[in-house]
């Protein structure tokens, strides 16, 4: 068939295949049965399915390995061997007429700190599967239906570890973000940093609802992109899951993505060879429209839920410098003990003051940087949305911290020190981590701009020789102290201008270095900052708690036409007075002035809660009052922030952990207090479905809101669910399903509840479950997410109580 990377560069639109499960069910696949194990036992059914899609016009067929990792297959399965065999079957069907893509689906695991699996463990699991796919003759690897950026990153790292095949990665979005809070632009930037060959979106929506994601890709990416919608959203008809969009409507709407610049198109759930045939026909003779040059700047630094762009028309980013033990004896002592209380407090202060990125430096005597830097990075990732700048001279510590990151953080720094580029450059390249290039070589400081530029040019060439793209390079303009070298400021300005204008490279500098040894340093720093911004500075490492600095930066952004209608400036400084803190800082201070216990829940400060609760109890405050007036309002505030998209899943989980710790401290005392019995809810993922991440999150939130939760786990038959609900006299039964093929099992439970005459109400939820589906099976409520599940469960319990008392 040829080279897939070469095919990505031509002007045609590549048509992939459609859904496999529906066709396999027609060939004997039972509901809930593993398609991969079915394929081993029925190889001709797999080959026939692939051939149907090729005959329909697919130029790429996808191997039957979506659930082919060790986490999804039964213990003892030969993962690599299974993937190898499925790839060979696809290759047999495709011959030389189509490409074969090795499918790699989600593992169902969360990467630490959201779950218990490390990024390295996930890479090993993916590598095991991908090695088999490569050995079986795949032309590319395609990640499908991924919902967490860390898992997508692990897949890419695994590909690079075991093969040189092209890599495509598709994420599923729920509205404006993935399940763990990654908007399309964050996913796009992170995948481009990681150097994938094709960036995509699949599942979760029909072509109409995928339009916004595709438009982001078209604006954002230089990498080709892929769109793979469902045939509309599913509904239940006669006990069967039905996708409403027919082949012609699907083809017409999906082919329109070619006009946005999509390089590859296909169908996900509900699509058949008829859908793909109609799509291929609609694309016949229709050239791909290449997107215009992307509007994003030169470089992007990402966290799981935020992308900070540097250079071009983006505002200058302040990289908060406060998490650094230099000159901070108490912080150094805490870091040496492996404690992070002050570091986390510095992070919160800098976020409130307007920092865009948080520099994290733990270098101090007695501190084990290799353990502490990744440990602190994990804690910050749990609590803050901002991307991190990992700052260390220790290459091993930087590598460990990158393995602890779910996204593509900034690395500070790579210099011309012998061997440093060769050691750190490939690590940054493989992790997609932008890095600060420091123009230092040898023992002599490069004082003049010419000296600095010569070193920069040499280091950039060295980086490119290692396969490191320029989009990962942020140049340090090297601010030297002007009190000893009068020309230091001018050299910085010339370096900034040349890097931007001649090489298109963004620049950064440590701002306060310029004023060392001078009085009124804020005056010098502020003036120098304004001059650097005018020259094109992309980022500054500085203290965002200095009002003069932030005021200067905000005003300059208006004057440089990088703050449309002065919106950010007005929002931040509408009530400004000389020397007054910003509005955001005032709001942060007012918030912190509230209840420390409530704030500990809202901010996820689990370690602080025991002492705060003990102090409140010692002061004579009843445990019930603390629960009802502090902990519960705190977690409800978190839920409201989650719904407003101010918080995402990481913040929700860390707050829930803090709430749980607080509740456990009070629970023995609450048991002694007379009161109403807890409402009881039985939770389960339905029979045939082994996905339980969403259900586990719902369980945690329900416990935090005072429910007694009986979690039956996953793949639970209706009879067991109903029997347990009857034995426990449950108030509510909560059912979860991720797949369209298993959500129909929810109706079994609803029907059995009615037959047995149980008083329990039934609440359903899951990625594919809709309000209309819930009504069609007779469920009492449908929950869209964990926060909504708590609200719905409370409503069901309240309604039952009213009915009983009425």
Secondary structure as GFF3:
##gff-version 3
##sequence-region A 1 806
A	DSSP	alpha_helix	4	8	.	.	.	ID=ss1
A	DSSP	beta_strand	14	15	.	.	.	ID=ss2
A	DSSP	alpha_helix	21	25	.	.	.	ID=ss3
A	DSSP	alpha_helix	35	41	.	.	.	ID=ss4
A	DSSP	alpha_helix	43	56	.	.	.	ID=ss5
A	DSSP	beta_strand	60	62	.	.	.	ID=ss6
A	DSSP	alpha_helix	79	94	.	.	.	ID=ss7
A	DSSP	beta_strand	99	104	.	.	.	ID=ss8
A	DSSP	alpha_helix	119	135	.	.	.	ID=ss9
A	DSSP	beta_strand	140	146	.	.	.	ID=ss10
A	DSSP	alpha_helix	149	162	.	.	.	ID=ss11
A	DSSP	beta_strand	166	171	.	.	.	ID=ss12
A	DSSP	alpha_helix	184	194	.	.	.	ID=ss13
A	DSSP	beta_strand	198	206	.	.	.	ID=ss14
A	DSSP	alpha_helix	207	220	.	.	.	ID=ss15
A	DSSP	beta_strand	225	230	.	.	.	ID=ss16
A	DSSP	beta_strand	234	237	.	.	.	ID=ss17
A	DSSP	beta_strand	240	243	.	.	.	ID=ss18
A	DSSP	alpha_helix	247	255	.	.	.	ID=ss19
A	DSSP	three_ten_helix	256	260	.	.	.	ID=ss20
A	DSSP	beta_strand	264	267	.	.	.	ID=ss21
A	DSSP	alpha_helix	273	283	.	.	.	ID=ss22
A	DSSP	beta_strand	299	302	.	.	.	ID=ss23
A	DSSP	beta_strand	307	310	.	.	.	ID=ss24
A	DSSP	beta_strand	317	324	.	.	.	ID=ss25
A	DSSP	alpha_helix	329	336	.	.	.	ID=ss26
A	DSSP	alpha_helix	341	353	.	.	.	ID=ss27
A	DSSP	beta_strand	357	361	.	.	.	ID=ss28
A	DSSP	alpha_helix	369	383	.	.	.	ID=ss29
A	DSSP	beta_strand	387	391	.	.	.	ID=ss30
A	DSSP	alpha_helix	395	403	.	.	.	ID=ss31
A	DSSP	beta_strand	410	415	.	.	.	ID=ss32
A	DSSP	alpha_helix	420	431	.	.	.	ID=ss33
A	DSSP	beta_strand	435	438	.	.	.	ID=ss34
A	DSSP	alpha_helix	449	465	.	.	.	ID=ss35
A	DSSP	three_ten_helix	470	472	.	.	.	ID=ss36
A	DSSP	beta_strand	473	476	.	.	.	ID=ss37
A	DSSP	alpha_helix	488	503	.	.	.	ID=ss38
A	DSSP	beta_strand	506	510	.	.	.	ID=ss39
A	DSSP	three_ten_helix	511	515	.	.	.	ID=ss40
A	DSSP	alpha_helix	521	535	.	.	.	ID=ss41
A	DSSP	beta_strand	539	542	.	.	.	ID=ss42
A	DSSP	alpha_helix	547	559	.	.	.	ID=ss43
A	DSSP	three_ten_helix	564	566	.	.	.	ID=ss44
A	DSSP	alpha_helix	567	573	.	.	.	ID=ss45
A	DSSP	alpha_helix	583	592	.	.	.	ID=ss46
A	DSSP	alpha_helix	596	602	.	.	.	ID=ss47
A	DSSP	alpha_helix	606	618	.	.	.	ID=ss48
A	DSSP	alpha_helix	623	626	.	.	.	ID=ss49
A	DSSP	pi_helix	627	631	.	.	.	ID=ss50
A	DSSP	alpha_helix	632	643	.	.	.	ID=ss51
A	DSSP	alpha_helix	649	671	.	.	.	ID=ss52
A	DSSP	beta_strand	680	685	.	.	.	ID=ss53
A	DSSP	alpha_helix	693	704	.	.	.	ID=ss54
A	DSSP	beta_strand	708	711	.	.	.	ID=ss55
A	DSSP	alpha_helix	718	728	.	.	.	ID=ss56
A	DSSP	beta_strand	732	736	.	.	.	ID=ss57
A	DSSP	three_ten_helix	743	745	.	.	.	ID=ss58
A	DSSP	alpha_helix	746	756	.	.	.	ID=ss59
A	DSSP	beta_strand	761	765	.	.	.	ID=ss60
A	DSSP	alpha_helix	771	776	.	.	.	ID=ss61
A	DSSP	beta_strand	781	783	.	.	.	ID=ss62
A	DSSP	alpha_helix	786	805	.	.	.	ID=ss63
###
